[in-house]
Amino acid sequence: MTKADIVTEISKTTGIDKASVLETIEKFMEVVKDSLSSGENVYLRGFGSFIVKTRSEKTARNISKNTTIIIPEHKIPAFKPAKVFMEEVKAIK
């Protein structure tokens, strides 16, 4: 399902025009990105959490040049689904 599909589905079920739904979804994504960029997690009860994880420093190898490189510690965005969400997905047959 794409963003356009989500906009169409929400518009169809709520009766709100597509432009307003698209603007709302875009703003939601912007708020989530801004929050994660500032190190703040986003919690949506019954859905899940958008969190910032820290990957520790590690050594990697470049096989073609036969060299090792150090990948420094860095932060990545992650999504952790809520238990209710996970149970619904697991129940799909």
C-alpha positions in Angstrom: 0.0 0.0 0.0 1.4 3.4 -1.0 0.8 6.8 0.5 -1.7 7.6 -2.3 -3.6 4.4 -1.4 -3.7 5.4 2.2 -5.0 8.9 1.3 -7.6 7.5 -1.0 -8.8 5.0 1.7 -9.0 7.6 4.5 -10.8 10.0 2.2 -13.3 7.4 1.1 -14.1 6.2 4.6 -14.2 9.6 6.3 -15.6 11.8 3.6 -12.7 14.3 3.9 -11.3 15.6 0.6 -8.0 14.0 -0.5 -6.0 17.3 -0.4 -6.8 17.7 3.3 -6.0 14.1 4.1 -2.7 14.3 2.2 -1.7 17.5 4.0 -2.5 15.9 7.3 -0.4 12.8 6.5 2.5 14.9 5.3 2.4 17.0 8.4 2.3 13.8 10.6 5.4 12.4 8.9 7.2 15.8 9.2 6.4 15.9 13.0 7.7 12.3 13.4 10.9 13.0 11.5 11.5 16.3 13.4 11.0 14.5 16.7 13.3 11.7 15.9 15.9 14.1 14.6 15.9 15.9 17.9 16.3 12.6 19.8 12.7 12.4 21.0 10.7 9.2 20.6 7.1 9.1 19.3 4.6 6.8 21.1 1.3 5.9 19.5 -0.7 3.8 21.9 -2.2 0.7 20.3 0.0 1.2 17.2 3.6 1.3 18.2 6.6 3.6 18.8 9.0 5.4 16.5 12.3 5.3 18.4 15.9 6.3 17.9 18.4 3.4 18.4 22.1 3.7 18.8 24.3 1.4 16.8 27.7 0.8 18.4 31.0 1.2 16.7 32.1 -1.8 14.7 34.9 -3.0 12.4 34.0 -3.8 8.9 36.0 -5.2 6.0 36.2 -4.1 2.4 36.8 -7.4 0.7 37.7 -6.0 -2.7 40.5 -3.8 -1.3 41.3 -6.2 1.6 41.2 -3.4 4.2 39.4 -2.8 7.4 37.4 0.2 8.3 35.8 1.5 11.5 32.1 2.3 11.3 31.6 4.9 14.1 28.7 4.8 16.6 25.6 6.3 15.0 21.9 6.6 15.5 19.1 5.1 13.4 15.3 5.4 13.4 13.3 2.3 14.2 9.7 1.2 14.7 8.6 -1.0 17.5 5.0 -2.2 17.0 2.6 -2.4 20.0 1.5 -5.8 21.3 -2.1 -5.3 20.1 -0.7 -4.5 16.6 1.5 -7.6 16.6 -1.3 -9.9 17.7 -3.5 -8.6 14.9 -0.8 -9.2 12.3 -0.1 -12.7 13.7 -3.8 -13.6 13.5 -3.8 -13.2 9.7 -4.3 -16.5 8.0 
